[in-house]
Amino acid sequence: MKISPPSFSALNRTEEAASKINQQLASAKRVNSAADDAAALQIIDRLNSQQDGYQQSIRNAYDGISYSQTADAALSGVNDAVTRIEELSVQAGNGALSDSDRQALQSEVAQLQTQISETFENTSFGGASVFTGQETQFQVGPDANTTQSLTVRDGSFADDIANIDISTQAGAQAALDVTKVVSEDLNTQRAELGAFENTVASRIKSLGTQAENIAASQSRIEDTDYAKVISEQTANNILSQASIAVRGQANQSASAVLGLL
């Protein structure tokens, strides 16, 4: 005697359910394919794309901060050199010094002038020059036109530094006016860089919050609810055992009937 189709059907359903439950437990995902929930899978794919966009935007924003910090570090070095030139100029203005003394001071000024010039010429980020005076845009959001711009001025504002000559008292006096103006310009530029960094840092925080919210939404749709799935597994195991028991009983009944015959 053959087992009735309903017994086979019930057993197949429990086996299929067990396979799906095991996959959900193993992958920690409720939706593993379109067969599980086609609509949910489409939403998950869109959220994944959004997540990728936010994460890349955060990396871009950090690049912007690094770019600004590179410029600021270079300007800090220039500021130190200008401060030293100012000190040497004050020293050269002393009437007690001889011409040879001032010439020795001018030799150090010349080295500092070269240092300043090379800083503006050679400072780069990712192989590109920083002090170009051109606007640089950083994509700090997943949508079009969500950018943050930064313009790092070129080194022309410090050109007068290259003309300083403190080998005379008159030259030393003129140098003090130049260093004062350049120092003020340096402070202004560094303040602008600091403001840019603070703005981008705030943007990164906002992007991180949005990315977390998207991740939470995706998790609610995609991830396995272990308590629920374990409960389903327990119920399915009971159904499976019941189906096996029914199948065994049917086989025993068929054997009994055959024995009577």
C-alpha positions as CSV (number, residue, x, y, z in Angstrom):
1,M,0.0,0.0,0.0
2,K,1.3,3.4,-0.9
3,I,1.4,6.3,1.6
4,S,-1.4,8.8,0.9
5,P,-0.4,12.0,-1.0
6,P,-1.4,14.3,1.9
7,S,1.3,12.7,4.1
8,F,4.0,13.2,1.5
9,S,2.8,16.8,1.0
10,A,2.9,17.7,4.6
11,L,6.4,16.2,5.0
12,N,7.6,18.1,2.0
13,R,6.3,21.4,3.3
14,T,8.0,21.0,6.7
15,E,11.3,20.0,5.0
16,E,11.1,23.2,2.8
17,A,10.3,25.3,5.8
18,A,13.2,23.7,7.7
19,S,15.6,24.5,4.9
20,K,14.4,28.2,4.8
21,I,14.6,28.5,8.6
22,N,18.2,27.0,8.6
23,Q,19.3,29.5,5.9
24,Q,17.9,32.4,7.9
25,L,19.6,31.3,11.0
26,A,22.9,30.6,9.2
27,S,23.0,33.9,7.2
28,A,21.4,36.0,9.9
29,K,19.2,37.4,7.1
30,R,15.4,37.1,6.8
31,V,15.6,37.9,3.0
32,N,18.2,35.8,1.2
33,S,16.6,35.8,-2.3
34,A,13.7,37.3,-4.2
35,A,11.7,34.1,-3.4
36,D,11.8,35.1,0.3
37,D,10.3,38.6,-0.2
38,A,10.7,40.2,-3.6
39,A,9.5,43.7,-2.5
40,A,11.7,43.7,0.6
41,L,14.7,42.7,-1.5
42,Q,14.2,45.7,-3.8
43,I,14.1,48.0,-0.8
44,I,17.2,46.4,0.6
45,D,19.1,46.9,-2.6
46,R,18.1,50.6,-2.7
47,L,19.2,51.0,1.0
48,N,22.5,49.3,0.2
49,S,23.1,51.8,-2.6
50,Q,22.3,54.6,-0.3
51,Q,24.7,53.2,2.3
52,D,27.5,53.0,-0.2
53,G,26.8,56.6,-1.2
54,Y,27.0,57.9,2.4
55,Q,30.1,55.9,3.2
56,Q,31.9,57.2,0.1
57,S,30.8,60.8,1.0
58,I,32.3,60.4,4.5
59,R,35.6,59.3,2.9
60,N,35.5,62.3,0.6
61,A,34.8,64.6,3.5
62,Y,37.8,63.2,5.4
63,D,39.9,63.8,2.3
64,G,38.8,67.4,2.4
65,I,39.9,67.7,6.0
66,S,43.3,66.1,5.2
67,Y,43.7,68.5,2.2
68,S,43.0,71.5,4.5
69,Q,45.3,70.2,7.2
70,T,48.1,69.8,4.6
71,A,47.7,73.4,3.6
72,D,47.5,74.5,7.2
73,A,50.7,72.7,8.2
74,A,52.5,74.3,5.3
75,L,51.3,77.7,6.3
76,S,52.4,77.1,9.9
77,G,55.9,76.5,8.6
78,V,55.7,79.7,6.6
79,N,54.5,81.6,9.6
80,D,57.4,80.3,11.6
81,A,59.8,81.5,8.9
82,V,58.2,84.9,8.7
83,T,58.3,85.3,12.5
84,R,62.0,84.5,12.4
85,I,62.6,87.0,9.6
86,E,60.8,89.6,11.8
87,E,63.1,88.8,14.7
88,L,66.2,89.1,12.5
89,S,64.9,92.4,11.1
90,V,64.5,93.8,14.6
91,Q,68.0,92.6,15.4
92,A,69.4,94.2,12.2
93,G,67.8,97.5,13.1
94,N,70.2,97.8,16.1
95,G,72.7,100.6,15.4
96,A,75.3,98.7,17.4
97,L,75.7,96.1,14.6
98,S,78.3,96.4,11.8
99,D,77.6,95.9,8.1
100,S,79.2,92.5,8.3
101,D,76.9,91.6,11.2
102,R,73.8,92.6,9.2
103,Q,75.1,90.7,6.2
104,A,75.3,87.5,8.4
105,L,71.7,88.1,9.5
106,Q,70.7,88.6,5.8
107,S,72.3,85.2,5.0
108,E,69.8,83.5,7.4
109,V,67.0,85.6,5.9
110,A,67.9,84.3,2.4
111,Q,67.7,80.7,3.6
112,L,64.3,81.4,5.1
113,Q,63.1,83.1,1.9
114,T,64.1,80.0,0.0
115,Q,62.2,77.8,2.5
116,I,59.1,79.9,2.1
117,S,59.3,79.8,-1.7
118,E,59.8,76.0,-1.8
119,T,56.9,75.5,0.6
120,F,54.4,77.2,-1.8
121,E,55.9,75.5,-4.8
122,N,56.2,71.9,-3.5
123,T,53.3,71.4,-1.1
124,S,51.0,68.8,-2.7
125,F,48.1,66.5,-1.8
126,G,47.6,63.3,-3.8
127,G,50.2,64.5,-6.3
128,A,48.4,67.8,-7.0
129,S,49.7,71.2,-5.9
130,V,47.9,72.8,-3.0
131,F,48.7,76.5,-3.3
132,T,47.2,77.1,-6.7
133,G,44.5,79.8,-5.8
134,Q,41.9,77.6,-7.5
135,E,38.7,76.3,-6.0
136,T,38.6,72.6,-5.0
137,Q,35.3,70.9,-4.5
138,F,34.7,67.8,-2.3
139,Q,31.6,65.7,-2.8
140,V,30.3,65.4,0.8
141,G,26.8,63.9,0.1
142,P,25.2,61.1,-2.0
143,D,23.1,63.6,-4.0
144,A,24.1,66.0,-6.8
145,N,25.5,69.4,-5.8
146,T,26.1,68.3,-2.2
147,T,29.7,69.7,-2.2
148,Q,32.0,71.7,0.0
149,S,34.4,74.1,-1.6
150,L,37.8,75.2,-0.5
151,T,40.1,77.7,-2.1
152,V,43.7,77.8,-0.9
153,R,45.4,81.0,-2.1
154,D,48.6,80.9,-4.0
155,G,51.9,82.2,-2.5
156,S,51.8,85.5,-4.2
157,F,50.7,87.3,-1.1
158,A,54.2,86.6,0.3
159,D,56.1,87.8,-2.7
160,D,57.4,90.8,-0.8
161,I,59.1,88.5,1.6
162,A,61.5,87.6,-1.2
163,N,62.5,91.2,-1.6
164,I,63.5,91.7,2.1
165,D,67.1,92.7,2.6
166,I,68.2,93.6,6.1
167,S,71.8,94.2,5.3
168,T,71.1,97.9,6.0
169,Q,69.1,99.6,8.8
170,A,66.7,101.0,6.3
171,G,66.1,97.6,4.8
172,A,65.5,96.2,8.3
173,Q,62.8,98.9,9.0
174,A,61.1,98.2,5.7
175,A,61.2,94.4,6.4
176,L,59.2,94.9,9.6
177,D,56.3,96.4,7.6
178,V,56.4,93.5,5.2
179,T,56.4,90.8,7.8
180,K,53.5,92.4,9.7
181,V,51.3,92.4,6.6
182,V,52.3,88.8,5.6
183,S,51.7,87.5,9.1
184,E,48.2,89.0,9.1
185,D,47.5,87.3,5.8
186,L,48.7,84.0,7.1
187,N,46.5,84.2,10.1
188,T,43.5,85.0,8.0
189,Q,44.1,82.1,5.7
190,R,44.7,79.6,8.5
191,A,41.4,80.8,10.1
192,E,39.6,80.1,6.8
193,L,41.1,76.6,6.7
194,G,40.0,76.0,10.3
195,A,36.5,77.1,9.5
196,F,36.4,74.7,6.6
197,E,37.6,71.8,8.7
198,N,35.0,72.5,11.3
199,T,32.2,72.7,8.7
200,V,33.3,69.4,7.1
201,A,33.6,67.7,10.5
202,S,30.0,68.7,11.2
203,R,29.0,67.4,7.8
204,I,30.7,64.0,8.6
205,K,28.8,63.8,11.8
206,S,25.5,64.4,10.0
207,L,26.4,61.8,7.3
208,G,27.3,59.3,9.9
209,T,23.9,59.8,11.7
210,Q,22.0,59.4,8.4
211,A,24.1,56.3,7.5
212,E,23.2,54.8,10.9
213,N,19.5,55.4,10.4
214,I,19.6,53.8,7.0
215,A,21.5,50.8,8.4
216,A,18.9,50.5,11.1
217,S,16.1,50.6,8.6
218,Q,17.8,48.0,6.4
219,S,18.4,45.8,9.5
220,R,14.7,45.8,10.4
221,I,13.8,44.6,6.9
222,E,16.7,42.3,6.2
223,D,17.9,40.7,9.4
224,T,16.7,37.6,11.0
225,D,14.4,37.9,14.0
226,Y,16.0,35.1,16.0
227,A,13.3,34.8,18.6
228,K,10.6,34.6,15.9
229,V,12.6,32.1,13.7
230,I,13.5,29.9,16.6
231,S,9.8,29.8,17.5
232,E,9.0,28.9,13.9
233,Q,11.7,26.2,13.9
234,T,10.2,24.6,17.0
235,A,6.7,24.6,15.5
236,N,8.0,23.2,12.2
237,N,10.0,20.5,14.1
238,I,6.7,19.4,15.8
239,L,4.9,19.3,12.4
240,S,7.8,17.4,10.9
241,Q,7.7,14.8,13.7
242,A,4.0,14.5,13.5
243,S,4.2,14.0,9.7
244,I,6.8,11.2,10.2
245,A,4.7,9.6,12.9
246,V,1.6,9.7,10.6
247,R,3.7,8.2,7.8
248,G,5.0,5.4,10.1
249,Q,1.5,4.6,11.3
250,A,0.2,4.4,7.8
251,N,3.0,2.0,6.8
252,Q,2.2,-0.2,9.9
253,S,-1.5,-0.2,9.0
254,A,-0.7,-1.2,5.4
255,S,1.5,-4.1,6.8
256,A,-1.3,-5.2,9.1
257,V,-3.8,-5.3,6.2
258,L,-1.4,-7.3,4.1
259,G,-0.8,-9.8,6.9
260,L,-4.6,-10.4,7.2
261,L,-4.8,-11.0,3.5
